[in-house]
């Protein structure tokens, strides 16, 4: 048998290189010859059967009827000749009749089977496949009525009720009758689905290392599948199905991909679909930068998909995003897994699978999502072919009960369509990988959430945040981020373009944590406070962090910003007076309006603070009086240490000193010297003119009232400047 299978394997590989029409003709002739071979064993004399060793191995029968990807046979019970008669005397115990179970009188495959039997001069009888109905009479007294049983659809045999299944199996064993069953496979199902879903095409993934790594029959399946390579879409997995997040070197990861690409090119598999999937979602989300870089370098990947963003459950919240030029689409689940391979053994009962399809979760997934991507496993297309069963049944149910129009698009076009429907999903929202066990399992072990900051100083600008940054850094248990060459002590991650560089980039600005529990990282970016996106982004990645904001009189903050811009030679600030800037109308020049917004908008404290409180509990947010920080910094630092819950406390009264030359407090060094902020800090400006003061007091009146109510709700004291402003509003 092994020799026969080996020759058959070489034959199939030869057929691969022939035109489709020639291949089909040769396969038909091969099937016809196999029928005559089968006839020999059906009608052969008993003496010759005994001389050959007692019968024919079923594998040869199964292999002999191998047609194409449209239908594939499955051997259920071995075909063997049984001699019998009382006392071992001769005589065939079954009539030379083939029993053919068809799905209907008009099914195409059933008619093809009958045509082959008729051309081989076989006697046969056709029956509609019984479900819970009666099985035809199989015996006549002690004589079997059929010498072979053929099922047009293997699932009809698999799903027989227990009574009929036991009856048929007992007959086959007792009389030595074999069963041949056919299943409709990928190409046939794809063609059927295209009648209902325009352009429907299976997208097949491959890991080249496992090509021809199975049994002879499995290797035949590999060859047969590749003979129809142009009928499907193809996407690369990893060469050996390794998880990309385990590769910390981008070059090594790229080498693995190149092995898979060479395999694809050697076997004529298209490599230009621009789509790839990582095993177990590894490296897609949470993002592994090395994977994205290698994908683009080796494959030119532009689209991938995952079930993990932002989380696996609830499924209705899965979203897409774009990172590093690669569109990541949400993938859905369909109730099929590697272990769900038999209909009868589906978890909970087969009814559970049918419920998913017929109005259940799978149906609702397609109904409620304008774009759905599903990924099933190789095992779902073997055994009971639950992958094919599920999606054919789903499409049928959708067409019966909805008016949905279904369509299939190639991955790149699908991504374009998705983000045209949901443009607000283009920007990702990075989550804390350690808050989701599934994410942590597919995140590099070289990374740790302990490297994230536990404190954010969010500004706003020109309120004393840089001084606070210096004071915090004086505490031995508090560690700030490394400086940024563009933005100095600020990372400015959550509010701008740096956010799209990903959390790996962000973590690189913090030291690797030590073994002590006193590591407390913090960062200060003063433009986080009034950013429309920073609060949501920070809360997603750092949900347990503490937040500190420093507030001074918003009128003073606006004036300080204007003077800051003049000191940096901003042409608009040099051209216009402060009063001209703050009273500019809607028809003023664009650059003047921009400067006006940067002066006035950050001072809408109630609006911005409310935004942060929408994402953080009030117990995580500390509002500091900027005026007190300027005059009594040591007292403010005592308050901060209590807020952070630091075990080791520092007496800032001993390490801070007022520098009369600078006009503000500095770090006190040994020998009585001080270390102060640079020349750009603590500038003295001309007094604001009264007209501007009156305008700004009225401008901020409602915001100041709202801020007082907000602080009262938070249980925090009003800053001294706010109390003064409230007096003027009465």
ZILINGI-V456411 format. One record per residue. N is the residue number from 1. RES is the residue in three letters. SS is DSSP state (a for helix, b for strand, c for the rest). BURIAL is b if it has 9 or more other C-alpha atoms within 8 Angstrom, else e. Layout:
# ZILINGI-V456411
[[N & RES & SS & BURIAL] [N & RES & SS & BURIAL]]
This chain:
# ZILINGI-V456411
[[1 & UNK & c & e] [2 & UNK & a & e] [3 & UNK & a & e] [4 & UNK & a & e] [5 & UNK & a & b] [6 & UNK & a & b] [7 & UNK & a & e] [8 & UNK & a & e] [9 & UNK & a & b] [10 & UNK & a & e] [11 & UNK & a & e] [12 & UNK & a & b] [13 & UNK & a & b] [14 & UNK & a & e] [15 & UNK & a & e] [16 & UNK & a & b] [17 & UNK & c & e] [18 & UNK & c & e] [19 & UNK & c & e] [20 & UNK & a & e] [21 & UNK & a & e] [22 & UNK & a & e] [23 & UNK & a & b] [24 & UNK & a & b] [25 & UNK & a & e] [26 & UNK & a & e] [27 & UNK & a & b] [28 & UNK & a & b] [29 & UNK & a & e] [30 & UNK & a & b] [31 & UNK & a & b] [32 & UNK & a & b] [33 & UNK & a & e] [34 & UNK & a & b] [35 & UNK & a & b] [36 & UNK & a & b] [37 & UNK & a & e] [38 & UNK & a & b] [39 & UNK & a & b] [40 & UNK & a & e] [41 & UNK & a & b] [42 & UNK & a & b] [43 & UNK & a & e] [44 & UNK & c & b] [45 & UNK & c & e] [46 & UNK & a & b] [47 & UNK & a & e] [48 & UNK & a & e] [49 & UNK & a & b] [50 & UNK & a & b] [51 & UNK & a & e] [52 & UNK & c & e] [53 & UNK & c & e] [54 & UNK & c & b] [55 & UNK & c & b] [56 & UNK & c & b] [57 & UNK & c & b] [58 & UNK & a & b] [59 & UNK & a & b] [60 & UNK & a & b] [61 & UNK & a & b] [62 & UNK & a & b] [63 & UNK & a & b] [64 & UNK & a & b] [65 & UNK & c & b] [66 & UNK & c & b] [67 & UNK & c & b] [68 & UNK & c & b] [69 & UNK & c & b] [70 & UNK & c & b] [71 & UNK & b & b] [72 & UNK & b & b] [73 & UNK & b & b] [74 & UNK & b & b] [75 & UNK & b & b] [76 & UNK & b & e] [77 & UNK & b & b] [78 & UNK & c & b] [79 & UNK & c & b] [80 & UNK & c & b] [81 & UNK & c & b] [82 & UNK & c & b] [83 & UNK & b & b] [84 & UNK & c & b] [85 & UNK & c & b] [86 & UNK & a & e] [87 & UNK & a & e] [88 & UNK & a & e] [89 & UNK & c & e] [90 & UNK & c & e] [91 & UNK & c & e] [92 & UNK & b & b] [93 & UNK & c & b] [94 & UNK & b & b] [95 & UNK & c & b] [96 & UNK & c & b] [97 & UNK & b & b] [98 & UNK & b & b] [99 & UNK & b & b] [100 & UNK & b & b] [101 & UNK & b & b] [102 & UNK & b & b] [103 & UNK & c & b] [104 & UNK & c & e] [105 & UNK & c & e] [106 & UNK & c & e] [107 & UNK & c & b] [108 & UNK & a & e] [109 & UNK & a & e] [110 & UNK & a & b] [111 & UNK & a & b] [112 & UNK & a & e] [113 & UNK & a & b] [114 & UNK & a & b] [115 & UNK & a & e] [116 & UNK & a & b] [117 & UNK & a & b] [118 & UNK & a & b] [119 & UNK & a & e] [120 & UNK & c & b] [121 & UNK & c & e] [122 & UNK & c & b] [123 & UNK & b & b] [124 & UNK & b & b] [125 & UNK & b & e] [126 & UNK & b & e] [127 & UNK & b & e] [128 & UNK & b & b] [129 & UNK & c & b] [130 & UNK & c & b] [131 & UNK & c & e] [132 & UNK & c & e] [133 & UNK & c & e] [134 & UNK & c & e] [135 & UNK & c & e] [136 & UNK & c & e] [137 & UNK & c & e] [138 & UNK & c & b] [139 & UNK & b & e] [140 & UNK & b & e] [141 & UNK & c & e] [142 & UNK & c & e] [143 & UNK & b & b] [144 & UNK & b & b] [145 & UNK & c & b] [146 & UNK & c & b] [147 & UNK & c & b] [148 & UNK & b & b] [149 & UNK & b & b] [150 & UNK & b & b] [151 & UNK & b & b] [152 & UNK & c & b] [153 & UNK & c & b] [154 & UNK & a & b] [155 & UNK & a & e] [156 & UNK & a & b] [157 & UNK & a & b] [158 & UNK & a & e] [159 & UNK & c & b] [160 & UNK & c & b] [161 & UNK & c & e] [162 & UNK & a & e] [163 & UNK & a & e] [164 & UNK & a & b] [165 & UNK & a & b] [166 & UNK & a & e] [167 & UNK & a & e] [168 & UNK & a & e] [169 & UNK & a & e] [170 & UNK & a & e] [171 & UNK & a & b] [172 & UNK & a & b] [173 & UNK & a & e] [174 & UNK & a & e] [175 & UNK & a & b] [176 & UNK & c & b] [177 & UNK & c & b] [178 & UNK & b & b] [179 & UNK & b & b] [180 & UNK & b & b] [181 & UNK & b & b] [182 & UNK & b & b] [183 & UNK & b & b] [184 & UNK & b & b] [185 & UNK & c & b] [186 & UNK & a & b] [187 & UNK & a & b] [188 & UNK & a & b] [189 & UNK & a & b] [190 & UNK & a & b] [191 & UNK & a & e] [192 & UNK & a & e] [193 & UNK & a & b] [194 & UNK & a & b] [195 & UNK & c & e] [196 & UNK & c & e] [197 & UNK & c & b] [198 & UNK & b & b] [199 & UNK & c & e] [200 & UNK & c & b] [201 & UNK & c & b] [202 & UNK & c & e] [203 & UNK & b & e] [204 & UNK & b & e] [205 & UNK & b & b] [206 & UNK & b & b] [207 & UNK & c & b] [208 & UNK & a & b] [209 & UNK & a & e] [210 & UNK & a & e] [211 & UNK & c & b] [212 & UNK & c & e] [213 & UNK & c & e] [214 & UNK & c & b] [215 & UNK & c & e] [216 & UNK & a & b] [217 & UNK & a & e] [218 & UNK & a & b] [219 & UNK & a & b] [220 & UNK & a & b] [221 & UNK & a & e] [222 & UNK & a & b] [223 & UNK & a & b] [224 & UNK & a & b] [225 & UNK & a & b] [226 & UNK & a & b] [227 & UNK & c & e] [228 & UNK & c & e] [229 & UNK & a & b] [230 & UNK & a & e] [231 & UNK & a & e] [232 & UNK & c & b] [233 & UNK & b & b] [234 & UNK & b & b] [235 & UNK & b & b] [236 & UNK & b & b] [237 & UNK & c & b] [238 & UNK & c & b] [239 & UNK & c & b] [240 & UNK & c & b] [241 & UNK & c & e] [242 & UNK & c & e] [243 & UNK & c & b] [244 & UNK & a & b] [245 & UNK & a & b] [246 & UNK & a & e] [247 & UNK & c & b] [248 & UNK & c & e] [249 & UNK & c & e] [250 & UNK & a & b] [251 & UNK & a & e] [252 & UNK & a & e] [253 & UNK & a & b] [254 & UNK & a & b] [255 & UNK & a & e] [256 & UNK & a & b] [257 & UNK & a & b] [258 & UNK & a & b] [259 & UNK & a & b] [260 & UNK & a & b] [261 & UNK & a & b] [262 & UNK & a & e] [263 & UNK & a & b] [264 & UNK & a & b] [265 & UNK & a & b] [266 & UNK & a & e] [267 & UNK & c & e] [268 & UNK & c & e] [269 & UNK & c & b] [270 & UNK & c & b] [271 & UNK & c & b] [272 & UNK & c & e] [273 & UNK & c & b] [274 & UNK & c & b] [275 & UNK & b & b] [276 & UNK & b & b] [277 & UNK & c & b] [278 & UNK & c & b] [279 & UNK & a & b] [280 & UNK & a & e] [281 & UNK & a & b] [282 & UNK & c & b] [283 & UNK & c & b] [284 & UNK & c & b] [285 & UNK & c & b] [286 & UNK & c & b] [287 & UNK & c & e] [288 & UNK & c & b] [289 & UNK & a & e] [290 & UNK & a & b] [291 & UNK & a & b] [292 & UNK & a & b] [293 & UNK & a & b] [294 & UNK & a & b] [295 & UNK & a & b] [296 & UNK & a & b] [297 & UNK & a & e] [298 & UNK & a & b] [299 & UNK & c & b] [300 & UNK & c & b] [301 & UNK & c & b] [302 & UNK & c & b] [303 & UNK & b & b] [304 & UNK & b & b] [305 & UNK & b & b] [306 & UNK & b & b] [307 & UNK & c & b] [308 & UNK & c & b] [309 & UNK & c & b] [310 & UNK & c & b] [311 & UNK & c & b] [312 & UNK & c & b] [313 & UNK & c & e] [314 & UNK & c & e] [315 & UNK & a & e] [316 & UNK & a & e] [317 & UNK & a & e] [318 & UNK & c & b] [319 & UNK & c & b] [320 & UNK & c & b] [321 & UNK & b & b] [322 & UNK & b & b] [323 & UNK & b & b] [324 & UNK & c & e] [325 & UNK & c & e] [326 & UNK & b & b] [327 & UNK & b & b] [328 & UNK & b & b] [329 & UNK & b & b] [330 & UNK & b & b] [331 & UNK & c & b] [332 & UNK & b & b] [333 & UNK & c & b] [334 & UNK & c & e] [335 & UNK & c & e] [336 & UNK & c & b] [337 & UNK & c & e] [338 & UNK & c & b] [339 & UNK & c & e] [340 & UNK & c & b] [341 & UNK & c & b] [342 & UNK & c & b] [343 & UNK & c & b] [344 & UNK & c & e] [345 & UNK & c & b] [346 & UNK & c & b] [347 & UNK & c & e] [348 & UNK & c & e] [349 & UNK & c & b] [350 & UNK & a & b] [351 & UNK & a & e] [352 & UNK & a & b] [353 & UNK & a & b] [354 & UNK & a & e] [355 & UNK & a & b] [356 & UNK & a & b] [357 & UNK & a & b] [358 & UNK & c & b] [359 & UNK & c & b] [360 & UNK & c & b] [361 & UNK & a & b] [362 & UNK & a & b] [363 & UNK & a & b] [364 & UNK & a & b] [365 & UNK & a & b] [366 & UNK & a & b] [367 & UNK & a & e] [368 & UNK & a & e] [369 & UNK & c & e] [370 & UNK & c & e] [371 & UNK & c & e] [372 & UNK & c & b] [373 & UNK & c & e] [374 & UNK & b & e] [375 & UNK & c & e] [376 & UNK & c & b] [377 & UNK & c & b] [378 & UNK & a & e] [379 & UNK & a & b] [380 & UNK & a & b] [381 & UNK & a & b] [382 & UNK & c & e] [383 & UNK & c & b] [384 & UNK & c & b] [385 & UNK & c & b] [386 & UNK & a & b] [387 & UNK & a & b] [388 & UNK & a & b] [389 & UNK & a & e] [390 & UNK & a & b] [391 & UNK & a & e] [392 & UNK & a & b] [393 & UNK & a & b] [394 & UNK & a & b] [395 & UNK & a & b] [396 & UNK & a & e] [397 & UNK & a & b] [398 & UNK & a & b] [399 & UNK & a & b] [400 & UNK & a & e] [401 & UNK & a & e] [402 & UNK & c & e] [403 & UNK & c & e] [404 & UNK & c & e] [405 & UNK & c & e] [406 & UNK & c & e] [407 & UNK & b & e] [408 & UNK & c & b] [409 & UNK & c & e] [410 & UNK & c & e] [411 & UNK & a & b] [412 & UNK & a & b] [413 & UNK & a & e] [414 & UNK & a & b] [415 & UNK & a & b] [416 & UNK & a & e] [417 & UNK & a & e] [418 & UNK & a & b] [419 & UNK & a & b] [420 & UNK & a & e] [421 & UNK & a & e] [422 & UNK & c & e] [423 & UNK & a & e] [424 & UNK & a & e] [425 & UNK & a & b] [426 & UNK & c & b] [427 & UNK & c & b] [428 & UNK & c & b] [429 & UNK & c & e] [430 & UNK & c & b] [431 & UNK & c & e] [432 & UNK & c & b] [433 & UNK & a & b] [434 & UNK & a & e] [435 & UNK & a & e] [436 & UNK & c & b] [437 & UNK & a & e] [438 & UNK & a & e] [439 & UNK & a & b] [440 & UNK & a & b] [441 & UNK & a & e] [442 & UNK & c & b] [443 & UNK & c & b] [444 & UNK & c & b] [445 & UNK & c & e] [446 & UNK & c & e] [447 & UNK & c & e] [448 & UNK & c & e] [449 & UNK & a & e] [450 & UNK & a & e] [451 & UNK & a & b] [452 & UNK & c & b] [453 & UNK & c & b] [454 & UNK & c & b] [455 & UNK & b & b] [456 & UNK & b & b] [457 & UNK & b & b] [458 & UNK & c & b] [459 & UNK & c & b] [460 & UNK & c & b] [461 & UNK & c & b] [462 & UNK & c & b] [463 & UNK & c & b] [464 & UNK & c & b] [465 & UNK & a & b] [466 & UNK & a & e] [467 & UNK & a & e] [468 & UNK & a & e] [469 & UNK & a & b] [470 & UNK & a & e] [471 & UNK & a & b] [472 & UNK & a & b] [473 & UNK & a & b] [474 & UNK & c & e] [475 & UNK & c & e] [476 & UNK & c & e] [477 & UNK & c & e] [478 & UNK & b & b] [479 & UNK & b & b] [480 & UNK & b & b] [481 & UNK & c & b] [482 & UNK & c & e] [483 & UNK & c & b] [484 & UNK & b & b] [485 & UNK & c & e] [486 & UNK & c & e] [487 & UNK & c & b] [488 & UNK & b & e] [489 & UNK & c & b] [490 & UNK & c & b] [491 & UNK & c & b] [492 & UNK & c & b] [493 & UNK & c & b] [494 & UNK & c & b] [495 & UNK & c & b] [496 & UNK & c & e] [497 & UNK & a & e] [498 & UNK & a & b] [499 & UNK & a & b] [500 & UNK & a & b] [501 & UNK & a & b] [502 & UNK & c & b] [503 & UNK & a & e] [504 & UNK & a & b] [505 & UNK & a & e] [506 & UNK & a & b] [507 & UNK & a & b] [508 & UNK & c & e] [509 & UNK & c & b] [510 & UNK & c & b] [511 & UNK & c & e] [512 & UNK & c & e] [513 & UNK & c & e] [514 & UNK & c & e] [515 & UNK & c & e] [516 & UNK & c & e] [517 & UNK & c & e] [518 & UNK & c & e] [519 & UNK & c & b] [520 & UNK & b & b] [521 & UNK & b & b] [522 & UNK & b & b] [523 & UNK & b & b] [524 & UNK & b & b] [525 & UNK & c & b] [526 & UNK & c & b] [527 & UNK & c & b] [528 & UNK & c & b] [529 & UNK & c & b] [530 & UNK & c & b] [531 & UNK & c & b] [532 & UNK & c & e] [533 & UNK & c & e] [534 & UNK & a & b] [535 & UNK & a & b] [536 & UNK & a & b] [537 & UNK & a & b] [538 & UNK & a & b] [539 & UNK & a & b] [540 & UNK & a & b] [541 & UNK & a & b] [542 & UNK & c & b] [543 & UNK & c & b] [544 & UNK & c & e] [545 & UNK & c & b] [546 & UNK & b & b] [547 & UNK & b & b] [548 & UNK & b & b] [549 & UNK & b & b] [550 & UNK & b & b] [551 & UNK & b & b] [552 & UNK & c & b] [553 & UNK & c & e] [554 & UNK & a & b] [555 & UNK & a & b] [556 & UNK & a & e] [557 & UNK & a & b] [558 & UNK & a & b] [559 & UNK & a & b] [560 & UNK & a & b] [561 & UNK & a & b] [562 & UNK & a & b] [563 & UNK & a & b] [564 & UNK & a & e] [565 & UNK & a & b] [566 & UNK & a & b] [567 & UNK & a & e] [568 & UNK & c & e] [569 & UNK & c & e] [570 & UNK & c & b] [571 & UNK & a & e] [572 & UNK & a & b] [573 & UNK & a & b] [574 & UNK & a & b] [575 & UNK & a & e] [576 & UNK & c & e] [577 & UNK & c & e] [578 & UNK & a & b] [579 & UNK & a & e] [580 & UNK & a & e] [581 & UNK & a & b] [582 & UNK & a & b] [583 & UNK & c & e] [584 & UNK & c & b] [585 & UNK & c & e] [586 & UNK & c & e] [587 & UNK & c & e] [588 & UNK & c & e] [589 & UNK & c & e] [590 & UNK & a & e] [591 & UNK & a & e] [592 & UNK & a & b] [593 & UNK & a & b] [594 & UNK & a & e] [595 & UNK & a & b] [596 & UNK & a & b] [597 & UNK & a & e] [598 & UNK & a & b] [599 & UNK & a & b] [600 & UNK & a & b] [601 & UNK & a & e] [602 & UNK & a & b] [603 & UNK & a & b] [604 & UNK & c & b] [605 & UNK & a & b] [606 & UNK & a & b] [607 & UNK & a & e] [608 & UNK & a & b] [609 & UNK & a & b] [610 & UNK & a & b] [611 & UNK & a & b] [612 & UNK & a & b] [613 & UNK & a & b] [614 & UNK & c & e] [615 & UNK & c & b] [616 & UNK & c & b] [617 & UNK & c & e] [618 & UNK & a & e] [619 & UNK & a & e] [620 & UNK & a & b] [621 & UNK & b & b] [622 & UNK & b & b] [623 & UNK & b & b] [624 & UNK & b & b] [625 & UNK & b & b] [626 & UNK & a & b] [627 & UNK & a & b] [628 & UNK & a & b] [629 & UNK & a & b] [630 & UNK & a & b] [631 & UNK & a & e] [632 & UNK & c & e] [633 & UNK & a & b] [634 & UNK & a & b] [635 & UNK & a & b] [636 & UNK & a & b] [637 & UNK & a & b] [638 & UNK & a & b] [639 & UNK & a & e] [640 & UNK & a & e] [641 & UNK & a & b] [642 & UNK & a & e] [643 & UNK & a & e] [644 & UNK & a & e] [645 & UNK & c & e] [646 & UNK & c & e] [647 & UNK & c & e] [648 & UNK & c & e] [649 & UNK & c & e] [650 & UNK & c & e] [651 & UNK & c & e] [652 & UNK & a & b] [653 & UNK & a & e] [654 & UNK & a & e] [655 & UNK & a & b] [656 & UNK & b & b] [657 & UNK & b & b] [658 & UNK & b & e] [659 & UNK & b & b] [660 & UNK & c & e] [661 & UNK & c & e] [662 & UNK & c & e] [663 & UNK & c & e] [664 & UNK & b & b] [665 & UNK & b & b] [666 & UNK & b & b] [667 & UNK & b & b] [668 & UNK & b & b] [669 & UNK & c & b] [670 & UNK & a & e] [671 & UNK & a & e] [672 & UNK & a & e] [673 & UNK & c & e] [674 & UNK & b & b] [675 & UNK & b & e] [676 & UNK & c & e] [677 & UNK & c & e] [678 & UNK & c & e] [679 & UNK & c & e] [680 & UNK & c & e] [681 & UNK & c & e] [682 & UNK & c & e] [683 & UNK & c & e] [684 & UNK & c & e] [685 & UNK & c & e] [686 & UNK & c & e] [687 & UNK & c & e] [688 & UNK & c & e] [689 & UNK & c & e] [690 & UNK & a & e] [691 & UNK & a & e] [692 & UNK & a & b] [693 & UNK & a & b] [694 & UNK & a & e] [695 & UNK & a & e] [696 & UNK & a & b] [697 & UNK & a & b] [698 & UNK & a & e] [699 & UNK & a & e] [700 & UNK & c & b] [701 & UNK & a & b] [702 & UNK & a & e] [703 & UNK & a & b] [704 & UNK & a & b] [705 & UNK & a & b] [706 & UNK & a & b] [707 & UNK & a & b] [708 & UNK & a & b] [709 & UNK & a & e] [710 & UNK & a & b] [711 & UNK & a & b] [712 & UNK & a & b] [713 & UNK & a & e] [714 & UNK & a & e] [715 & UNK & c & e] [716 & UNK & c & e] [717 & UNK & c & e] [718 & UNK & c & b] [719 & UNK & c & b] [720 & UNK & a & e] [721 & UNK & a & b] [722 & UNK & a & b] [723 & UNK & a & b] [724 & UNK & a & e] [725 & UNK & a & b] [726 & UNK & a & b] [727 & UNK & a & e] [728 & UNK & a & e] [729 & UNK & a & e] [730 & UNK & c & e]]
